[in-house]
Amino acid sequence: MTIQRSSKGTIGIASADQSGANIVIENTTSGARSKPQDLTGYRMKKSVNGVVTIDVALKSVSLPAGQKFTLWAKGAKDRASGELEQIADGYFSFGVGSCIWNLFDESGNEKATLTAKFSG
C-alpha cells in the first residue's frame, strides 16, 4: 500500500485504517503558533474511481493543537469514547482498497487529502 498525504493549513489527515475501521484527522500546529481548530461544518469524503462513496459531516468540535480526531465506522466502534471521536452511523465500514479521502471546510474548500493505493 502506498499513502500520499497533503494539506492546506493546520489540519491534515493522519491516517486511514486499512481494514476500513476509521480515519484520523490531526491538528498539526505546535509551539508558539499552536491554536485549536474548529471543525464545525467540516466534511470528510471518500472517493473510489472518481465517485464519492462516503460523505460524513463532522460534529462541532474544537480540535486542540497537536491532537487527533478519529472518525469511526459504525461497525468498528459502537459509540465514541471521548470528545475527539465520532461514529459515522450510516457506514458499517469505510471499505478497503484504493481510494482518495478529502477533508473540506465549512465553505467547501479542500483542506486535506489522503490517497491510498493498493497494488497486487
Backbone as XML, in Angstrom:
<?xml version="1.0"?>
<chain id="A" units="angstrom">
  <residue number="1" name="MET">
    <atom name="N" x="0.846" y="-1.178" z="0.000"/>
    <atom name="CA" x="0.000" y="0.000" z="0.000"/>
    <atom name="C" x="0.888" y="1.237" z="0.000"/>
  </residue>
  <residue number="2" name="THR">
    <atom name="N" x="0.517" y="2.210" z="-0.811"/>
    <atom name="CA" x="1.211" y="3.489" z="-0.870"/>
    <atom name="C" x="0.259" y="4.577" z="-0.402"/>
  </residue>
  <residue number="3" name="ILE">
    <atom name="N" x="0.744" y="5.441" z="0.486"/>
    <atom name="CA" x="-0.061" y="6.541" z="1.017"/>
    <atom name="C" x="0.594" y="7.861" z="0.633"/>
  </residue>
  <residue number="4" name="GLN">
    <atom name="N" x="-0.208" y="8.794" z="0.134"/>
    <atom name="CA" x="0.244" y="10.161" z="-0.108"/>
    <atom name="C" x="-0.697" y="11.085" z="0.637"/>
  </residue>
  <residue number="5" name="ARG">
    <atom name="N" x="-0.113" y="12.044" z="1.362"/>
    <atom name="CA" x="-0.926" y="12.992" z="2.122"/>
    <atom name="C" x="-0.540" y="14.410" z="1.731"/>
  </residue>
  <residue number="6" name="SER">
    <atom name="N" x="-1.527" y="15.305" z="1.727"/>
    <atom name="CA" x="-1.262" y="16.723" z="1.533"/>
    <atom name="C" x="-2.285" y="17.508" z="2.336"/>
  </residue>
  <residue number="7" name="SER">
    <atom name="N" x="-1.912" y="18.724" z="2.719"/>
    <atom name="CA" x="-2.850" y="19.566" z="3.459"/>
    <atom name="C" x="-2.577" y="21.027" z="3.154"/>
  </residue>
  <residue number="8" name="LYS">
    <atom name="N" x="-3.622" y="21.830" z="3.344"/>
    <atom name="CA" x="-3.535" y="23.273" z="3.175"/>
    <atom name="C" x="-3.883" y="23.882" z="4.523"/>
  </residue>
  <residue number="9" name="GLY">
    <atom name="N" x="-2.887" y="24.257" z="5.285"/>
    <atom name="CA" x="-3.148" y="24.830" z="6.597"/>
    <atom name="C" x="-2.783" y="23.895" z="7.721"/>
  </residue>
  <residue number="10" name="THR">
    <atom name="N" x="-3.483" y="24.044" z="8.831"/>
    <atom name="CA" x="-3.111" y="23.371" z="10.077"/>
    <atom name="C" x="-3.746" y="21.999" z="10.273"/>
  </residue>
  <residue number="11" name="ILE">
    <atom name="N" x="-4.713" y="21.639" z="9.437"/>
    <atom name="CA" x="-5.423" y="20.367" z="9.601"/>
    <atom name="C" x="-4.997" y="19.402" z="8.505"/>
  </residue>
  <residue number="12" name="GLY">
    <atom name="N" x="-4.692" y="18.161" z="8.904"/>
    <atom name="CA" x="-4.313" y="17.144" z="7.938"/>
    <atom name="C" x="-4.977" y="15.825" z="8.258"/>
  </residue>
  <residue number="13" name="ILE">
    <atom name="N" x="-4.905" y="14.896" z="7.322"/>
    <atom name="CA" x="-5.397" y="13.541" z="7.547"/>
    <atom name="C" x="-4.186" y="12.712" z="7.952"/>
  </residue>
  <residue number="14" name="ALA">
    <atom name="N" x="-4.194" y="12.228" z="9.181"/>
    <atom name="CA" x="-3.051" y="11.485" z="9.725"/>
    <atom name="C" x="-2.986" y="10.071" z="9.174"/>
  </residue>
  <residue number="15" name="SER">
    <atom name="N" x="-4.150" y="9.400" z="9.103"/>
    <atom name="CA" x="-4.152" y="8.007" z="8.657"/>
    <atom name="C" x="-5.554" y="7.545" z="8.295"/>
  </residue>
  <residue number="16" name="ALA">
    <atom name="N" x="-5.596" y="6.479" z="7.503"/>
    <atom name="CA" x="-6.837" y="5.779" z="7.180"/>
    <atom name="C" x="-6.570" y="4.304" z="7.445"/>
  </residue>
  <residue number="17" name="ASP">
    <atom name="N" x="-7.388" y="3.695" z="8.280"/>
    <atom name="CA" x="-7.208" y="2.294" z="8.641"/>
    <atom name="C" x="-7.387" y="1.401" z="7.417"/>
  </residue>
  <residue number="18" name="GLN">
    <atom name="N" x="-6.459" y="0.469" z="7.206"/>
    <atom name="CA" x="-6.502" y="-0.425" z="6.044"/>
    <atom name="C" x="-7.725" y="-1.324" z="6.025"/>
  </residue>
  <residue number="19" name="SER">
    <atom name="N" x="-8.280" y="-1.623" z="7.194"/>
    <atom name="CA" x="-9.449" y="-2.502" z="7.263"/>
    <atom name="C" x="-10.767" y="-1.732" z="7.169"/>
  </residue>
  <residue number="20" name="GLY">
    <atom name="N" x="-10.705" y="-0.405" z="7.017"/>
    <atom name="CA" x="-11.913" y="0.399" z="6.868"/>
    <atom name="C" x="-12.568" y="0.803" z="8.168"/>
  </residue>
  <residue number="21" name="ALA">
    <atom name="N" x="-11.864" y="0.691" z="9.295"/>
    <atom name="CA" x="-12.454" y="0.986" z="10.602"/>
    <atom name="C" x="-12.537" y="2.476" z="10.911"/>
  </residue>
  <residue number="22" name="ASN">
    <atom name="N" x="-11.502" y="3.245" z="10.554"/>
    <atom name="CA" x="-11.500" y="4.657" z="10.929"/>
    <atom name="C" x="-10.604" y="5.488" z="10.032"/>
  </residue>
  <residue number="23" name="ILE">
    <atom name="N" x="-10.751" y="6.796" z="10.197"/>
    <atom name="CA" x="-9.855" y="7.766" z="9.576"/>
    <atom name="C" x="-9.533" y="8.802" z="10.641"/>
  </residue>
  <residue number="24" name="VAL">
    <atom name="N" x="-8.277" y="9.252" z="10.680"/>
    <atom name="CA" x="-7.813" y="10.137" z="11.747"/>
    <atom name="C" x="-7.383" y="11.481" z="11.164"/>
  </residue>
  <residue number="25" name="ILE">
    <atom name="N" x="-7.919" y="12.548" z="11.747"/>
    <atom name="CA" x="-7.594" y="13.926" z="11.369"/>
    <atom name="C" x="-6.716" y="14.496" z="12.468"/>
  </residue>
  <residue number="26" name="GLU">
    <atom name="N" x="-5.719" y="15.308" z="12.104"/>
    <atom name="CA" x="-4.839" y="15.882" z="13.119"/>
    <atom name="C" x="-4.683" y="17.388" z="12.946"/>
  </residue>
  <residue number="27" name="ASN">
    <atom name="N" x="-4.518" y="18.069" z="14.077"/>
    <atom name="CA" x="-4.171" y="19.488" z="14.104"/>
    <atom name="C" x="-2.658" y="19.528" z="14.243"/>
  </residue>
  <residue number="28" name="THR">
    <atom name="N" x="-1.974" y="19.949" z="13.201"/>
    <atom name="CA" x="-0.515" y="19.864" z="13.159"/>
    <atom name="C" x="0.208" y="21.051" z="13.787"/>
  </residue>
  <residue number="29" name="THR">
    <atom name="N" x="-0.528" y="22.019" z="14.329"/>
    <atom name="CA" x="0.151" y="23.175" z="14.919"/>
    <atom name="C" x="0.808" y="22.804" z="16.241"/>
  </residue>
  <residue number="30" name="SER">
    <atom name="N" x="1.922" y="23.499" z="16.535"/>
    <atom name="CA" x="2.624" y="23.281" z="17.800"/>
    <atom name="C" x="3.450" y="24.518" z="18.130"/>
  </residue>
  <residue number="31" name="GLY">
    <atom name="N" x="3.934" y="24.561" z="19.352"/>
    <atom name="CA" x="4.785" y="25.661" z="19.784"/>
    <atom name="C" x="4.038" y="26.974" z="19.924"/>
  </residue>
  <residue number="32" name="ALA">
    <atom name="N" x="4.735" y="28.068" z="19.685"/>
    <atom name="CA" x="4.169" y="29.406" z="19.885"/>
    <atom name="C" x="3.009" y="29.697" z="18.939"/>
  </residue>
  <residue number="33" name="ARG">
    <atom name="N" x="2.968" y="29.020" z="17.789"/>
    <atom name="CA" x="1.910" y="29.270" z="16.807"/>
    <atom name="C" x="0.735" y="28.311" z="16.957"/>
  </residue>
  <residue number="34" name="SER">
    <atom name="N" x="0.749" y="27.497" z="17.988"/>
    <atom name="CA" x="-0.304" y="26.490" z="18.137"/>
    <atom name="C" x="-1.639" y="27.131" z="18.482"/>
  </residue>
  <residue number="35" name="LYS">
    <atom name="N" x="-2.690" y="26.559" z="17.901"/>
    <atom name="CA" x="-4.043" y="27.031" z="18.189"/>
    <atom name="C" x="-5.033" y="25.918" z="17.873"/>
  </residue>
  <residue number="36" name="PRO">
    <atom name="N" x="-6.169" y="25.937" z="18.562"/>
    <atom name="CA" x="-7.193" y="24.930" z="18.263"/>
    <atom name="C" x="-7.836" y="25.216" z="16.903"/>
  </residue>
  <residue number="37" name="GLN">
    <atom name="N" x="-8.400" y="24.182" z="16.301"/>
    <atom name="CA" x="-9.083" y="24.327" z="15.015"/>
    <atom name="C" x="-10.531" y="23.887" z="15.177"/>
  </residue>
  <residue number="38" name="ASP">
    <atom name="N" x="-11.458" y="24.770" z="14.847"/>
    <atom name="CA" x="-12.880" y="24.461" z="14.923"/>
    <atom name="C" x="-13.269" y="23.630" z="13.699"/>
  </residue>
  <residue number="39" name="LEU">
    <atom name="N" x="-13.820" y="22.441" z="13.920"/>
    <atom name="CA" x="-14.213" y="21.551" z="12.825"/>
    <atom name="C" x="-15.694" y="21.679" z="12.459"/>
  </residue>
  <residue number="40" name="THR">
    <atom name="N" x="-16.388" y="22.650" z="13.023"/>
    <atom name="CA" x="-17.805" y="22.859" z="12.729"/>
    <atom name="C" x="-18.005" y="23.068" z="11.227"/>
  </residue>
  <residue number="41" name="GLY">
    <atom name="N" x="-18.878" y="22.293" z="10.638"/>
    <atom name="CA" x="-19.187" y="22.416" z="9.223"/>
    <atom name="C" x="-18.257" y="21.651" z="8.300"/>
  </residue>
  <residue number="42" name="TYR">
    <atom name="N" x="-17.236" y="21.008" z="8.848"/>
    <atom name="CA" x="-16.294" y="20.239" z="8.025"/>
    <atom name="C" x="-16.942" y="18.939" z="7.556"/>
  </residue>
  <residue number="43" name="ARG">
    <atom name="N" x="-16.500" y="18.446" z="6.392"/>
    <atom name="CA" x="-16.992" y="17.188" z="5.834"/>
    <atom name="C" x="-15.813" y="16.322" z="5.425"/>
  </residue>
  <residue number="44" name="MET">
    <atom name="N" x="-15.965" y="15.026" z="5.611"/>
    <atom name="CA" x="-14.976" y="14.044" z="5.178"/>
    <atom name="C" x="-15.619" y="13.231" z="4.060"/>
  </residue>
  <residue number="45" name="LYS">
    <atom name="N" x="-14.951" y="13.159" z="2.902"/>
    <atom name="CA" x="-15.492" y="12.415" z="1.767"/>
    <atom name="C" x="-14.461" y="11.413" z="1.260"/>
  </residue>
  <residue number="46" name="LYS">
    <atom name="N" x="-14.961" y="10.254" z="0.878"/>
    <atom name="CA" x="-14.120" y="9.213" z="0.280"/>
    <atom name="C" x="-14.584" y="8.990" z="-1.149"/>
  </residue>
  <residue number="47" name="SER">
    <atom name="N" x="-13.622" y="8.954" z="-2.074"/>
    <atom name="CA" x="-13.928" y="8.701" z="-3.480"/>
    <atom name="C" x="-13.197" y="7.453" z="-3.953"/>
  </residue>
  <residue number="48" name="VAL">
    <atom name="N" x="-13.897" y="6.669" z="-4.766"/>
    <atom name="CA" x="-13.313" y="5.494" z="-5.406"/>
    <atom name="C" x="-13.589" y="5.638" z="-6.901"/>
  </residue>
  <residue number="49" name="ASN">
    <atom name="N" x="-12.529" y="5.639" z="-7.701"/>
    <atom name="CA" x="-12.658" y="5.813" z="-9.154"/>
    <atom name="C" x="-13.465" y="7.058" z="-9.516"/>
  </residue>
  <residue number="50" name="GLY">
    <atom name="N" x="-13.260" y="8.145" z="-8.771"/>
    <atom name="CA" x="-13.911" y="9.417" z="-9.059"/>
    <atom name="C" x="-15.335" y="9.554" z="-8.560"/>
  </residue>
  <residue number="51" name="VAL">
    <atom name="N" x="-15.854" y="8.539" z="-7.883"/>
    <atom name="CA" x="-17.224" y="8.565" z="-7.368"/>
    <atom name="C" x="-17.187" y="8.655" z="-5.843"/>
  </residue>
  <residue number="52" name="VAL">
    <atom name="N" x="-17.918" y="9.636" z="-5.280"/>
    <atom name="CA" x="-17.969" y="9.775" z="-3.821"/>
    <atom name="C" x="-18.785" y="8.622" z="-3.253"/>
  </residue>
  <residue number="53" name="THR">
    <atom name="N" x="-18.154" y="7.820" z="-2.391"/>
    <atom name="CA" x="-18.825" y="6.662" z="-1.794"/>
    <atom name="C" x="-19.156" y="6.889" z="-0.324"/>
  </residue>
  <residue number="54" name="ILE">
    <atom name="N" x="-18.486" y="7.853" z="0.298"/>
    <atom name="CA" x="-18.735" y="8.181" z="1.702"/>
    <atom name="C" x="-18.710" y="9.691" z="1.844"/>
  </residue>
  <residue number="55" name="ASP">
    <atom name="N" x="-19.684" y="10.232" z="2.582"/>
    <atom name="CA" x="-19.762" y="11.673" z="2.834"/>
    <atom name="C" x="-20.298" y="11.855" z="4.247"/>
  </residue>
  <residue number="56" name="VAL">
    <atom name="N" x="-19.442" y="12.313" z="5.157"/>
    <atom name="CA" x="-19.812" y="12.446" z="6.565"/>
    <atom name="C" x="-19.583" y="13.879" z="7.032"/>
  </residue>
  <residue number="57" name="ALA">
    <atom name="N" x="-20.609" y="14.483" z="7.630"/>
    <atom name="CA" x="-20.461" y="15.794" z="8.261"/>
    <atom name="C" x="-19.845" y="15.583" z="9.642"/>
  </residue>
  <residue number="58" name="LEU">
    <atom name="N" x="-18.754" y="16.276" z="9.918"/>
    <atom name="CA" x="-18.124" y="16.151" z="11.231"/>
    <atom name="C" x="-18.918" y="16.937" z="12.260"/>
  </residue>
  <residue number="59" name="LYS">
    <atom name="N" x="-18.884" y="16.466" z="13.488"/>
    <atom name="CA" x="-19.597" y="17.148" z="14.561"/>
    <atom name="C" x="-18.888" y="18.459" z="14.905"/>
  </residue>
  <residue number="60" name="SER">
    <atom name="N" x="-19.579" y="19.327" z="15.598"/>
    <atom name="CA" x="-18.998" y="20.594" z="16.041"/>
    <atom name="C" x="-18.068" y="20.320" z="17.208"/>
  </residue>
  <residue number="61" name="VAL">
    <atom name="N" x="-16.774" y="20.502" z="16.964"/>
    <atom name="CA" x="-15.777" y="20.250" z="17.999"/>
    <atom name="C" x="-14.559" y="21.118" z="17.711"/>
  </residue>
  <residue number="62" name="SER">
    <atom name="N" x="-13.879" y="21.514" z="18.758"/>
    <atom name="CA" x="-12.628" y="22.249" z="18.627"/>
    <atom name="C" x="-11.485" y="21.260" z="18.832"/>
  </residue>
  <residue number="63" name="LEU">
    <atom name="N" x="-10.641" y="21.119" z="17.815"/>
    <atom name="CA" x="-9.523" y="20.177" z="17.869"/>
    <atom name="C" x="-8.282" y="20.915" z="18.369"/>
  </residue>
  <residue number="64" name="PRO">
    <atom name="N" x="-7.835" y="20.601" z="19.595"/>
    <atom name="CA" x="-6.669" y="21.293" z="20.160"/>
    <atom name="C" x="-5.401" y="21.056" z="19.340"/>
  </residue>
  <residue number="65" name="ALA">
    <atom name="N" x="-4.474" y="21.983" z="19.440"/>
    <atom name="CA" x="-3.185" y="21.873" z="18.754"/>
    <atom name="C" x="-2.501" y="20.566" z="19.136"/>
  </residue>
  <residue number="66" name="GLY">
    <atom name="N" x="-1.946" y="19.885" z="18.142"/>
    <atom name="CA" x="-1.212" y="18.652" z="18.379"/>
    <atom name="C" x="-2.075" y="17.439" z="18.676"/>
  </residue>
  <residue number="67" name="GLN">
    <atom name="N" x="-3.396" y="17.582" z="18.601"/>
    <atom name="CA" x="-4.303" y="16.476" z="18.929"/>
    <atom name="C" x="-4.903" y="15.866" z="17.665"/>
  </residue>
  <residue number="68" name="LYS">
    <atom name="N" x="-5.527" y="14.690" z="17.841"/>
    <atom name="CA" x="-6.138" y="13.965" z="16.730"/>
    <atom name="C" x="-7.616" y="13.725" z="16.994"/>
  </residue>
  <residue number="69" name="PHE">
    <atom name="N" x="-8.386" y="13.681" z="15.913"/>
    <atom name="CA" x="-9.820" y="13.414" z="15.933"/>
    <atom name="C" x="-10.046" y="12.162" z="15.098"/>
  </residue>
  <residue number="70" name="THR">
    <atom name="N" x="-10.738" y="11.167" z="15.660"/>
    <atom name="CA" x="-10.954" y="9.901" z="14.957"/>
    <atom name="C" x="-12.412" y="9.754" z="14.549"/>
  </residue>
  <residue number="71" name="LEU">
    <atom name="N" x="-12.629" y="9.511" z="13.262"/>
    <atom name="CA" x="-13.946" y="9.216" z="12.717"/>
    <atom name="C" x="-14.017" y="7.707" z="12.524"/>
  </residue>
  <residue number="72" name="TRP">
    <atom name="N" x="-14.929" y="7.062" z="13.265"/>
    <atom name="CA" x="-15.066" y="5.603" z="13.249"/>
    <atom name="C" x="-16.256" y="5.179" z="12.394"/>
  </residue>
  <residue number="73" name="ALA">
    <atom name="N" x="-16.103" y="4.079" z="11.673"/>
    <atom name="CA" x="-17.231" y="3.431" z="11.017"/>
    <atom name="C" x="-18.067" y="2.751" z="12.103"/>
  </residue>
  <residue number="74" name="LYS">
    <atom name="N" x="-19.382" y="2.742" z="11.929"/>
    <atom name="CA" x="-20.298" y="2.192" z="12.932"/>
    <atom name="C" x="-19.987" y="0.732" z="13.263"/>
  </residue>
  <residue number="75" name="GLY">
    <atom name="N" x="-19.559" y="-0.054" z="12.293"/>
    <atom name="CA" x="-19.256" y="-1.459" z="12.526"/>
    <atom name="C" x="-17.971" y="-1.688" z="13.300"/>
  </residue>
  <residue number="76" name="ALA">
    <atom name="N" x="-17.129" y="-0.669" z="13.392"/>
    <atom name="CA" x="-15.852" y="-0.810" z="14.093"/>
    <atom name="C" x="-15.948" y="-0.398" z="15.558"/>
  </residue>
  <residue number="77" name="LYS">
    <atom name="N" x="-16.861" y="0.511" z="15.867"/>
    <atom name="CA" x="-16.998" y="1.003" z="17.236"/>
    <atom name="C" x="-18.423" y="1.505" z="17.430"/>
  </residue>
  <residue number="78" name="ASP">
    <atom name="N" x="-19.065" y="1.066" z="18.504"/>
    <atom name="CA" x="-20.464" y="1.408" z="18.764"/>
    <atom name="C" x="-20.696" y="2.854" z="19.154"/>
  </residue>
  <residue number="79" name="ARG">
    <atom name="N" x="-19.831" y="3.358" z="20.036"/>
    <atom name="CA" x="-20.024" y="4.737" z="20.491"/>
    <atom name="C" x="-18.682" y="5.392" z="20.777"/>
  </residue>
  <residue number="80" name="ALA">
    <atom name="N" x="-18.677" y="6.703" z="20.655"/>
    <atom name="CA" x="-17.454" y="7.471" z="20.888"/>
    <atom name="C" x="-17.067" y="7.389" z="22.356"/>
  </residue>
  <residue number="81" name="SER">
    <atom name="N" x="-15.775" y="7.268" z="22.611"/>
    <atom name="CA" x="-15.302" y="7.184" z="23.998"/>
    <atom name="C" x="-14.706" y="8.500" z="24.474"/>
  </residue>
  <residue number="82" name="GLY">
    <atom name="N" x="-14.834" y="9.540" z="23.674"/>
    <atom name="CA" x="-14.324" y="10.844" z="24.079"/>
    <atom name="C" x="-14.797" y="11.923" z="23.127"/>
  </residue>
  <residue number="83" name="GLU">
    <atom name="N" x="-14.539" y="13.160" z="23.489"/>
    <atom name="CA" x="-14.956" y="14.317" z="22.693"/>
    <atom name="C" x="-14.300" y="14.322" z="21.308"/>
  </residue>
  <residue number="84" name="LEU">
    <atom name="N" x="-13.111" y="13.749" z="21.197"/>
    <atom name="CA" x="-12.368" y="13.788" z="19.938"/>
    <atom name="C" x="-12.578" y="12.527" z="19.099"/>
  </residue>
  <residue number="85" name="GLU">
    <atom name="N" x="-13.772" y="11.934" z="19.227"/>
    <atom name="CA" x="-14.175" y="10.793" z="18.410"/>
    <atom name="C" x="-15.594" y="11.004" z="17.914"/>
  </residue>
  <residue number="86" name="GLN">
    <atom name="N" x="-15.896" y="10.409" z="16.773"/>
    <atom name="CA" x="-17.243" y="10.453" z="16.217"/>
    <atom name="C" x="-17.515" y="9.132" z="15.525"/>
  </residue>
  <residue number="87" name="ILE">
    <atom name="N" x="-18.754" y="8.656" z="15.632"/>
    <atom name="CA" x="-19.177" y="7.444" z="14.941"/>
    <atom name="C" x="-19.977" y="7.858" z="13.706"/>
  </residue>
  <residue number="88" name="ALA">
    <atom name="N" x="-19.614" y="7.322" z="12.550"/>
    <atom name="CA" x="-20.344" y="7.580" z="11.308"/>
    <atom name="C" x="-21.470" y="6.553" z="11.224"/>
  </residue>
  <residue number="89" name="ASP">
    <atom name="N" x="-22.628" y="6.903" z="11.771"/>
    <atom name="CA" x="-23.736" y="5.963" z="11.910"/>
    <atom name="C" x="-24.188" y="5.317" z="10.603"/>
  </residue>
  <residue number="90" name="GLY">
    <atom name="N" x="-24.086" y="5.997" z="9.495"/>
    <atom name="CA" x="-24.574" y="5.461" z="8.231"/>
    <atom name="C" x="-23.639" y="4.492" z="7.538"/>
  </residue>
  <residue number="91" name="TYR">
    <atom name="N" x="-22.479" y="4.223" z="8.139"/>
    <atom name="CA" x="-21.477" y="3.394" z="7.473"/>
    <atom name="C" x="-20.982" y="2.301" z="8.405"/>
  </residue>
  <residue number="92" name="PHE">
    <atom name="N" x="-21.263" y="1.033" z="8.059"/>
    <atom name="CA" x="-20.787" y="-0.088" z="8.862"/>
    <atom name="C" x="-19.275" y="-0.201" z="8.740"/>
  </residue>
  <residue number="93" name="SER">
    <atom name="N" x="-18.754" y="0.086" z="7.546"/>
    <atom name="CA" x="-17.313" y="0.071" z="7.274"/>
    <atom name="C" x="-17.022" y="1.167" z="6.262"/>
  </residue>
  <residue number="94" name="PHE">
    <atom name="N" x="-15.802" y="1.682" z="6.286"/>
    <atom name="CA" x="-15.395" y="2.655" z="5.280"/>
    <atom name="C" x="-14.826" y="1.964" z="4.046"/>
  </residue>
  <residue number="95" name="GLY">
    <atom name="N" x="-14.778" y="0.643" z="4.064"/>
    <atom name="CA" x="-14.321" y="-0.128" z="2.921"/>
    <atom name="C" x="-12.806" y="-0.228" z="2.838"/>
  </residue>
  <residue number="96" name="VAL">
    <atom name="N" x="-12.353" y="-1.053" z="1.920"/>
    <atom name="CA" x="-10.924" y="-1.290" z="1.719"/>
    <atom name="C" x="-10.591" y="-1.064" z="0.247"/>
  </residue>
  <residue number="97" name="GLY">
    <atom name="N" x="-9.318" y="-0.967" z="-0.046"/>
    <atom name="CA" x="-8.880" y="-0.796" z="-1.421"/>
    <atom name="C" x="-8.445" y="0.630" z="-1.709"/>
  </residue>
  <residue number="98" name="SER">
    <atom name="N" x="-8.022" y="0.846" z="-2.941"/>
    <atom name="CA" x="-7.524" y="2.153" z="-3.362"/>
    <atom name="C" x="-8.637" y="3.195" z="-3.314"/>
  </residue>
  <residue number="99" name="CYS">
    <atom name="N" x="-8.294" y="4.383" z="-2.808"/>
    <atom name="CA" x="-9.293" y="5.435" z="-2.664"/>
    <atom name="C" x="-8.613" y="6.776" z="-2.392"/>
  </residue>
  <residue number="100" name="ILE">
    <atom name="N" x="-9.427" y="7.828" z="-2.394"/>
    <atom name="CA" x="-8.968" y="9.165" z="-2.019"/>
    <atom name="C" x="-9.915" y="9.700" z="-0.954"/>
  </residue>
  <residue number="101" name="TRP">
    <atom name="N" x="-9.347" y="10.133" z="0.171"/>
    <atom name="CA" x="-10.102" y="10.797" z="1.232"/>
    <atom name="C" x="-9.833" y="12.294" z="1.130"/>
  </residue>
  <residue number="102" name="ASN">
    <atom name="N" x="-10.892" y="13.110" z="1.215"/>
    <atom name="CA" x="-10.753" y="14.565" z="1.196"/>
    <atom name="C" x="-11.463" y="15.160" z="2.396"/>
  </residue>
  <residue number="103" name="LEU">
    <atom name="N" x="-10.836" y="16.158" z="2.997"/>
    <atom name="CA" x="-11.434" y="16.910" z="4.097"/>
    <atom name="C" x="-11.753" y="18.305" z="3.587"/>
  </residue>
  <residue number="104" name="PHE">
    <atom name="N" x="-13.016" y="18.718" z="3.748"/>
    <atom name="CA" x="-13.471" y="20.026" z="3.293"/>
    <atom name="C" x="-13.913" y="20.873" z="4.478"/>
  </residue>
  <residue number="105" name="ASP">
    <atom name="N" x="-13.638" y="22.187" z="4.417"/>
    <atom name="CA" x="-14.078" y="23.080" z="5.490"/>
    <atom name="C" x="-15.531" y="23.485" z="5.273"/>
  </residue>
  <residue number="106" name="GLU">
    <atom name="N" x="-16.031" y="24.360" z="6.150"/>
    <atom name="CA" x="-17.437" y="24.760" z="6.119"/>
    <atom name="C" x="-17.817" y="25.500" z="4.840"/>
  </residue>
  <residue number="107" name="SER">
    <atom name="N" x="-16.843" y="26.039" z="4.106"/>
    <atom name="CA" x="-17.107" y="26.745" z="2.848"/>
    <atom name="C" x="-16.930" y="25.848" z="1.626"/>
  </residue>
  <residue number="108" name="GLY">
    <atom name="N" x="-16.608" y="24.575" z="1.855"/>
    <atom name="CA" x="-16.413" y="23.643" z="0.758"/>
    <atom name="C" x="-15.008" y="23.643" z="0.182"/>
  </residue>
  <residue number="109" name="ASN">
    <atom name="N" x="-14.073" y="24.331" z="0.856"/>
    <atom name="CA" x="-12.685" y="24.352" z="0.411"/>
    <atom name="C" x="-11.963" y="23.094" z="0.884"/>
  </residue>
  <residue number="110" name="GLU">
    <atom name="N" x="-11.220" y="22.469" z="-0.018"/>
    <atom name="CA" x="-10.464" y="21.278" z="0.352"/>
    <atom name="C" x="-9.311" y="21.665" z="1.271"/>
  </residue>
  <residue number="111" name="LYS">
    <atom name="N" x="-9.225" y="21.020" z="2.434"/>
    <atom name="CA" x="-8.183" y="21.323" z="3.416"/>
    <atom name="C" x="-7.115" y="20.242" z="3.488"/>
  </residue>
  <residue number="112" name="ALA">
    <atom name="N" x="-7.477" y="18.995" z="3.161"/>
    <atom name="CA" x="-6.505" y="17.900" z="3.248"/>
    <atom name="C" x="-6.944" y="16.746" z="2.353"/>
  </residue>
  <residue number="113" name="THR">
    <atom name="N" x="-5.936" y="15.972" z="1.912"/>
    <atom name="CA" x="-6.173" y="14.807" z="1.057"/>
    <atom name="C" x="-5.277" y="13.661" z="1.500"/>
  </residue>
  <residue number="114" name="LEU">
    <atom name="N" x="-5.826" y="12.461" z="1.468"/>
    <atom name="CA" x="-5.039" y="11.247" z="1.673"/>
    <atom name="C" x="-5.393" y="10.305" z="0.530"/>
  </residue>
  <residue number="115" name="THR">
    <atom name="N" x="-4.376" y="9.892" z="-0.220"/>
    <atom name="CA" x="-4.569" y="8.954" z="-1.319"/>
    <atom name="C" x="-3.949" y="7.621" z="-0.927"/>
  </residue>
  <residue number="116" name="ALA">
    <atom name="N" x="-4.753" y="6.563" z="-0.978"/>
    <atom name="CA" x="-4.281" y="5.212" z="-0.650"/>
    <atom name="C" x="-4.343" y="4.367" z="-1.916"/>
  </residue>
  <residue number="117" name="LYS">
    <atom name="N" x="-3.207" y="3.774" z="-2.280"/>
    <atom name="CA" x="-3.159" y="2.910" z="-3.460"/>
    <atom name="C" x="-2.670" y="1.534" z="-3.045"/>
  </residue>
  <residue number="118" name="PHE">
    <atom name="N" x="-3.456" y="0.544" z="-3.395"/>
    <atom name="CA" x="-3.097" y="-0.846" z="-3.126"/>
    <atom name="C" x="-2.648" y="-1.469" z="-4.435"/>
  </residue>
  <residue number="119" name="SER">
    <atom name="N" x="-1.579" y="-2.216" z="-4.392"/>
    <atom name="CA" x="-1.108" y="-2.893" z="-5.601"/>
    <atom name="C" x="-1.213" y="-4.403" z="-5.409"/>
  </residue>
  <residue number="120" name="GLY">
    <atom name="N" x="-1.411" y="-5.090" z="-6.509"/>
    <atom name="CA" x="-1.469" y="-6.550" z="-6.466"/>
    <atom name="C" x="-2.804" y="-6.995" z="-6.166"/>
  </residue>
</chain>
